[in-house]
Amino acid sequence: MGVRVDQAGKVTGRSLAKTSKDGPEAVLGQIERLVEKLDPDTTADRVGIGAPGTISEGTVDLAVNLAGWDRPVQVAERLQETLQRPVVIDNDVNMALYAETVLGSAQEVSNVLGVWVGTGVGGALVLDGNLRRSTRGLAGEIGHVAVVGGGNRPHLGAAAVTVAACSCGGRGHLEAYAGRAALERLARAEHSSGRPTQLVELAASSRMTSTIWVEAWANGDAVATELLQQAARATATAITAATTLIDLDAVVIGGGFASRLGSPWRRMVAEIHASQMTIGAPATITGSGIGDNAAAIGAALSARALFDER
């Protein structure tokens, strides 16, 4: 997703492209073409990019959910050369949460966690009103917080009978229990073990999209229901740990998968989180106020803010 925004943050242009699976060079080429399409007269004076993974000083160090991004890629430097204007790059959820603090659900909130649930689970953190940008790019990465650990086999739902593997190579992380790709693997494993599910029937050999999950859940499919309950419980557990540690005021839940599941799934997360808070007050849990454009809008706003400060 690429957007062009004006000085007030209003979107004046929008363009979509499916992220290439052919590695960094192909993706960088896509970004260049998106910029050219959105800004054919080259009047935009800066470019902001939100990317998944850990990012430091303009470099994507690692993006486990992008094919071929298993080594550092100096994105900002490369694109500044080809686009001939300043480029800012940060984690996509950092950018999305920044947009939420300016225009969306987190305005005037001092301490807020962003949890973006899509293919994987990303996170971002605002403390004392400021987006936390850490030197190693890990601040807010709640998707890789362990919610199941130590080789144990705790009950997070009927399908969670082992400590699940995460895309980063670790085990027991939130992403392994709540990310859409991980849930698809669990659903197909359940189907293969003899539990028929509409999830597989609807998807067949294609990707199990968010729409398919919503439909199967609405139809009362047992596997879909159990796995989404598991995802809510795991998400709430991570949120509770974060709230206990830093006394969060609010949590914004966004991302394509969570947004399609909507308020019923967020309410489930909120109720479990509230029940887990044995000391202190639970954080207020809300959905994204901006939606699918949050990361792109935040990237544009962040690029403007950072260069205006210089």
N, C-alpha and C positions, 0 to 999 in steps of 0.2 A: 504494500500500500504506500503510495506517495501522495502528498498533499502540498499545495501552495497556500500560504496564509498571509494575510495582510498585517499591518501593525497592531490591529486589535485582536489578532488571533482568529479572525474569521476565515474559514476555508474558502478560497476563491478558485481552486482547481483540485482535481482528484484523478488519480490513475492507479490501476491495479496491474500487478504482474505476479504470477505464481513463481515462488522462489526456485531457482534452478537447483538441481541435484548434481550438477557437474563441477562443483568445487568453487573456490574463491574467485577465480578469474571470470567465470561465467556470471556469478552474482554481481561482481563489481561492474561488469558490462551492463547488466540489467539496471543497476542504479544510475549509471551514466545516461542510459536511454530514457529512464523515467524523468530525470532532471531535464533533459532536452525537451521531452514532451510537455512537461509542466511549465517550462520556462524557455520557450523557443527564442525569445528576444533577449535572453540573458540579462534581464533586469533585476532578478533576485540577487541580493548581494552576499548571501551566505547559505550554506546547506547544513542541515542537521540530520543525523542518521541514528535510528534506534536499532540495535542488533542484539540477538540473543547471545548469551554466554558471558564470560568474564572479559572485561575490557579495561585497559589501562593506557593512558597517554596516547590515545588515538589508535591503539592496536587491539584487535580482537585476539586475545591470547588463546582462547579455547571456546568453541561453540559445539557442544556434544550433539545437539539436535540438527545440525547442518552437515550435509555430506561433504567430506573433504576438509572441514575446518578443524582439523586436529593439530594444527601448528599455528604459531602467531602470524597474523596477517596485518600489515601496516595500512589499514584502510584509509585513514585520514590523509596520510602523506600521498598515497597513490591517487586518491580522488581529487585532492587539491591541485595536483599537476594536470590532470585531464579536464577538470571543470573550471580551473582558473579562478577560484574564489575560495574563501575560508570554509573549512569543513569541520564540524563537531560531531563526534560519535560517542555514544554511551549505550549502556544496556537498555534494551527496549522497554523493560518495565520501569527503569528509572525515568525514562522519557515519558511513559504513560502516566506514572504517578505525579510527575512534575506538572503535566497538563491538568490532572485532577486537582492539584493545589491551586492552580491559576483559574481554571474555568469550570471544574467539575465537582465531584462529591467530597473533596478534601479541602475545600476553601476554608481558611481560618481555623484549621485543625493543627495543633502543635506537634503531636506525635502520632504518626499514622504509618501503617504497614500496607503496602500494596501486594496482593497475591493474584497473579495472573495465571489462570488455569487454561491451557490450550493443549497442544501436542505434548508439552511438558508442563512444568510449573516454575514460573519465575517470580521474583519478588523485588521489592524496593522499599526503602525506609526513609521517612522524614522525621527528624528529631529536632525539637525546639524550632519548628518552622522551616528547617533547612534540609534539603535533600542530602542524604549522606552519601558522599562519593569517596569511597575508601581507596587507599593507595594500591591495593591488590585486586580491586574490582569485586569483592565478595559481599559487601554490605547488602543486607536484605535478601540474600539468596536462600530463601526459605525452602525452595524445592529440593535442596540438598541437605536439609536438616533431617536427622534420623528420627523417625516416628516409631520405628521398630528396630531393635538392635540386639547385639550380643549373641546372635545366632538363635535367639528364642523364637517361639512360635506363638505369639499372642494372638488373640482373636480380634481381628479388625473387620471381620465379615467372613461368610462361609467360604469364599474363594481364597482368602489369605491364609493358606496353610503353611507357607514357607516365608522366610525373609526374602522379599522380592529384590531382584537385581535392578539397579537404576541405570539409566543411559550413560552416566558418568563413570560406571565401573564399580561404584559402591553398592551397598545393600541396605535395605530398610529405609531409604529416603522417601520423603513425601511424594516426590515425582513418581516413584515406583508404585504408588497406591492411588494417585489422583490424576496424573496426566492421562490424556486421552489415548495416547499410543500404548502406554502401559496397561490401561484398562482393556484395550482391544486385545492385547496378548492374553490377559487373564480370561476374558470372555471366550476366546477361541480355545483356550486350554480347557475351560469348563465344558464347552461343546464337544471337544474331542474325547473328554472323559465320560461322556454319556448323558450330559444334561443339555438337551436341546434348548436353544435360545433364539428368539426373534432377531437378536443382534446379528448373528451369523446368517440367518435366513434372509434378512434384508440386505446385508452387505455382500453376501456371497464371497467372491474372491477379491472384491474391491475394498477400499479403505472404509473403516467403520466411522462414518462422519458424525458430527454432533447431532445432525437432524435424525439420524438413525437411532442414536441413544435416546433422544427426546421421545421419539415415536414408541420405541420398545418400553420405555419407562411408563409412558402414558397408558400403554396397553396392559400394564401390570406384569410384564415379563419378570420372572423370578430372578434370573441371573443379572439382568440390568438393574433391578431394584437393589439387590444385595451389593453389587459392585459400586453403585452410586452412594449407597449408605456407607460403605467402606471408605470411599473417597471423601465423603463429608466428615466422617469420624477422624480420618488421618489429617485432613486439613484443619479441623478444629483443634486437634491435639497440638499441631505445630503453632497455631495461632495462640493457644493457651500458654505454651512455653514462652513465646515471644512477649506476650502481654505480661506474664509474671516477671520476666526479666527486665523489661524496660517500661512497664506501665503505659501501654498504648491507650490513646484516646479512641482511635478508630482503626478499622481495617476496611480497605476498599478491595472488593473481589471483582476482577475483570478477566479478560481473555476470552477467546472465541468459544471455548467449550463451556466455561462457567456462565457466560452470557446467554448461550442458547439454553442451558438448563434453567436459568432464570431464578426468580425469587423463591420458588419452592425449595430449590437446592440450597440457596443461601440461608434460608430460614432454618433448614436442617443443621447447617454448619453453626449458625448462631446459637441455636438451642443446645447443641452438644457443647459448644465452647462455654456457654453460661453455666452449664451443669458441672463442668470441669474446674471452674474457678472457685477454689475453696478459700482463697484469701484475695482481698482486693475486689475490684469491680471488673466485669467483663468489658471488653472493647465493643464499641458500636460497630456492627458489620453492615456495610452498604454495598451496592453495586456501582459499577462505573457510571459516572454522570455524562460521559462523552461517548463511550462505546468503542467500536472497532477502529476509529480514527485516533484514539488517544495517544498511542506511541508516536505516530507520524506528526500529529499536532504538537505534542510535547517536544519532539526533536526540533521542529521549526522554532518553537518558542524558546527552547533552551539555547539554540544557536544564536538567536537574537540577543538574549539576555547576557550570555557569556561574552559576546563581542562588544556589547554596549558597556560592560563593566571595565573593559580594557582601555 
